[in-house]
């Protein structure tokens, strides 16, 4: 499992790009539909329990995605809309608990541009 800023290694988007490997910025102003999905480590990793992920907009906490499940197989997922201006940024920071990621269970962040 891992904790701290969430690093991404791939992006396929015409509307967002990387500032670095954990911060995205908007290439166009408008309303976006975002979704975030990740696995929470199971009790076999001794890391079960709640997880809190801070969604940062322009480096400041905007809201928190949280999940209180603890068990063998758990995940956290959230979908939201956000009106973003050109060059505004979005990033994710794990403030409590841990996430698990592998080639078979990646952390997934999607962004769909809805309207300018």
N, C-alpha and C positions, 0 to 999 in steps of 0.2 A: 504494500500500500504506500501511498505518498501523501504528503501534507505540504501546504504552502501555495504559492502561485501555480496555477495549472498551465503547463506548457503544451503547446500544440505544434505539430510538425508538418502539417499539410493544410492548405486552404484552396478551395475551388470556389471563387466568387468574383462577380463583376462589380460588386457593391461594397465589399470589405477587403482589406488587406492587412498584412502584419506590420506593426511598428517594430516588434521583436517577436520572440517565439511565444509570448503569452498575452500580448495586447493587440487588439484589432482596431482599425480605424475606418470610419465611413468614407467612402469615395464619392458619396452623393447624399444630399439631404433628403429626408423623407421618412416615412413610417416603415419600420421593419418588423417582421415576425421572427422571433428568435425561439430556439428550443435547445435545451441542454439535457443530456442523459449520461449517466455514469454508474458504474458498479461500486457498491460499498463492500469492503473486504468481509469475508465470512469469519465465523468464530474460529475456524481452523488457523487463521492468521493472528488470533488473539487481538483483533482490532475491531470487534463488533461494537455497536453502539451508535449514538446519533452522529450525524454529519451536518455541518453548516458550511455553505459556500457563499461567500460574499460576492455579489455582482457589482463591479466597480464601473462607474461611468466617469470618464475623465479623471481617473485616479481616486475618486471619492465613492464610498459605499452608497449604492443606490437602493439595493434591497438584498435579502438573504434567501437562498434556496436551502431548505432543511429537510431532513428525513430522520425520524426517530426509531425506525425499525432496527431490530437487531436479530439476526438469525443466520442461517446458513447461506442463503442467497438473497441479497437485497439490492435495490437500486434506488437512485434518486433521479427524478425527471421533472422538468418544468418548462412551460411554454408561455411567452409573453410578447406583447407588442410594445414598441418604443419609438417615439419620434426623435430622430437623430439629425443633427446638423453635420454638414461637411466637416471632416477631420475630427469629429468627436470620437472618443475611444471607449472600448468595453474590454474588461478583463475579469478574471475569476480568481478568488483567493480562498483556499480552504482554511477556515478559522477554527473549526472543531471537527475532530474525527479524521478519517482517512478515506481516500478513494483508491480503487484498484483499476489498473489498466494493463492491457496486453494486446497483442495482435488479434486475439479472439474476442476481447471485450474492451474495445476502445472507449475513451471519453469522446462524446460526439456533441459538437456545437453547430447548429445550423442557423443560417440567416437568410430570410427571404425578403426581398424588397417588394413592398406592397404598393405604395403610391408616393410620388414626389411631394 
